Amino acid sequence: MNLPGSKYLRFLKFRQALVPDFRPLSFPGLKPLFFSVLFGFAVLLSLSACQHSTKDLGYNYGLLSYDSLENKAYLTTVNSLMDTQEIGPRTAVNFNGFILAQKDSRYFVMDQEQKAFVAYQIGEKGIRAVAKISMKDIPWEPYMSWVNWVNPHTILIGTVNHHKFNYLEIDLDAMKINRQGRLNVPETALENNYVGVSGQLVNHKLFVSYTFQKGMMREHIVPCEDTMYMAQFSYPELELQNTAMDDRTTWPGSYAILAPNSMVFQDQVYVLGQPGGRTGNRKGTPSSILKIDTKKNIFDPAYNFQIADGSQEEAYTLQNLGDGLALTSVVSLNKVHSFENYMINRVANYVLLDLKNQKRTKLDLPDVQLEWIFNTIWDDDFAYISVYQQDGNSQIWQYNRKDATLKKGLLIKGAIFRINRLKN
């Protein structure tokens, strides 16, 4: 994770190099660097916790947050997301890179500067690096990557680098690379780039979703193609088995390691298609959720859950809330007049999606900025959503899946950008 100070400045230079139109932005009452840092943090976090043979910290959840007044990031440990009496220690966080996986009290970070995959252990005395794998000669592009769990101790990383798809499988317990190689996704014209990539593993199959765009997606100028594509591979062989396309929507999510854009429910893959990446998108194209039939290896022609019409609204991110429910951020386009509006204004609201019945419900929550973060978690009966407020605090809301009610929980100083389960 890129923190304020010298490590944050290194990230800022890295992000400016990647995004030509990026510049630090300010919020009323907050330090000017807030969004830049928060965006950097959002990039870093990808997956839910799994069991790991590390010391139990004694708390159920970890809340990662950014305190704009102190210009620092913290991990706050809690036993309950509703009871203020069960808040534990607040520990400074100083990772430097992109977190690709998290297991209990250990985080696994792709460090761009060291060109290494680093395991960090959170303990009673803070956070320290405990193991490292060299990534010097292994291709990886942060804005064109995704991560899947193979089993409780192995992850499969997919990435697009220099116009080619690659994979990397890592054993997190042994901290070693099991294998690496190419994914033979069908090639496109040299002037095109693959964009909006994501992948899901289901029943020994890997489903990779993507589309094409002339120029880089971070340039926010050229619209993407009007079609979503899918390539299906066998697992563990990772041999191409089938391809499919669908022109009902396009751009399968965006920035998969920043925030989720697809999910698995009842062994089916649900993929959010958007008009494109904020500005420079294909105007008028609806935001729709398509379902990949994992038995037939095609997009299900009977399923098209349109959640924004493209002319008045756009939808971004797809957070799993359990039991076929998901959370998305819907942007009202009458509030958007420039790229900066997406970045700094409260142009979005949270909408609950019922994937089984194809119903959408706007939640009675405050409007929010369009953020790429992992700010939800769920259990058997409840889902929890963090909402960053204008007063600089984050409010946890509990959604009761049985009676569809909302209830306030913890209030945490700063902007929560990730909720983790520290133990199962």
Secondary structure, 3 states (H helix, E strand, C coil): CCCCCHHHHHHHHHHHHHCCCCCCCCCCCCCCCHHHHHHHHHHHCCCCCCCCCCCCCCCCEEEEEEECCCCEEEEEEECCCCCHHHEEEEEECCCCCEEEEEECCEEEEEECCCCEEEEEEEECCEEEEEEEEECCCCCCCHHHEEEEEEECCEEEEEEEECCEEEEEEEECCCCEEEEEEEECCCCCCCCEEEEEEEEEEECCEEEEEEEEEECCHHHCCCCECCCEEEEEEECCCCCEEEEEEECCCCCECCCCCCCCCEEEECCEEEEEECCCCCCCCCCCCCEEEEEEECCCCEEEEEEEEEEECCCCEEEEEEEEEECCEEEEEEEEHHHCCCHHHHHHCCCEEEEEEECCCCEEEECCCCCECCCCCECEEECCCEEEEEEECCCCEEEEEEEECCCCEEEEEEEEECEEEEEEECCC
